[in-house]
Amino acid sequence: MRIFSGIQPTGAKHLGNYAGGFRQYAATQEQGEAFFCIVDLHSVSVPYDPADLRERTLDLFALLVATGLDPDRSTVFAQSHVSAHAEASWLLSSVTSFGELRRMTQFKEKSESQEFVSAGLFTYPVLQAGDILLYQTDIVPVGIDQRQHLELTRDVAERFNSRYGETFRLPSGVYPEIGAKIMDLQEPEKKMSTTGGTEQGTVYLLDSPDVVRRKFKVAVTDSGREIRHAEDKPGISNLIEIMTVSTGDSIDGVQSRYDGQGYGAFKSETAESVIALLEPIQARFREIRDDPGELRRLLALGAEKAAEVSRPTLESMYERMGFVRLG
Ligand code: AQP
């Protein structure tokens, strides 16, 4: 089975990325041949700092390994190192409609907050479709916010297959049962996010224990006193999900453990569970990040493997679309 997922290098990675991304990557790599892509080309679709992008790309590679990816077992690479991604994106843009892209919720949300809305922000889902399809992917472990992009990927693949002949396998999204959408601690009706959330409500994977404690202490809770996962209790439900993600316990397990206890104790114990989850990740991260030479060596290894695996699919695309190939 082929597994593929991508993650952007810009912005500090947060607990939502851990729940919907990192945690699933480490678990799914055991199920087959896995490809995890640092999608640096995606990152330039919104304003960014070039020096920061360079550092964050190495940070993210180290974080992927620190959260459990084994670069000898899985292919971990940067998108810009494999030119097939940019090429596939252009070819697929001819089978993607303007109307489809205009319906993308993420585009609508992100373009509202930008003064300069780049064409890249609009066409980004086509690049993402290419990322996934180039690897003949069966499953894509992601958070629920990516569902619409994944559906678009399937539609684009089907359209290409019916126009030019069977070329792509149709990928399925895999969303975690719990933690597929971690919410902002300050505004629990909004997802925890790099660009759209609040600073106090976003728990970063590299936050110190004191910062984590402070963020949970001031987390918004709901009226009432019960620690119960329910639609009318978005703040507490989010904290319960965070605790299940960090301890591996079930929702029922957390609810019964805190039955009859106050919000204060529950919030501080959720913070401690997150600290216990993050401490070993942060220690491994520091160790790996300390050796940029080794990081570059591993990135080169990943790029070589990814280029080799994606090349035949890209070639089929060119051939079926009628381009003259030089052999
Ligand atoms: N709040 C979330 N809960 C669960 N999963 C989430 N993901 C993102 N937010 C949550 C998942 O993380 C993976 C990587 O996403 P990305 O590459 O889009 O990284 P990002 O840009 O840091 O993610 P954000 O925070 O969502 O950024 P914005 O809001 O700026 O676009 C994906 O699998 C995603 O589903």
Residues whose N, C-alpha, C, O or C-beta is under 5 A from the ligand:
A	BS01	AQP	G6 I7 Q8 T10 G11 G16 N17 A19 G20 G21 P141 V142 G143 I144 D145 Q146 G179 A180 K181 I182 K191 M192 S193 T194 T195 G196
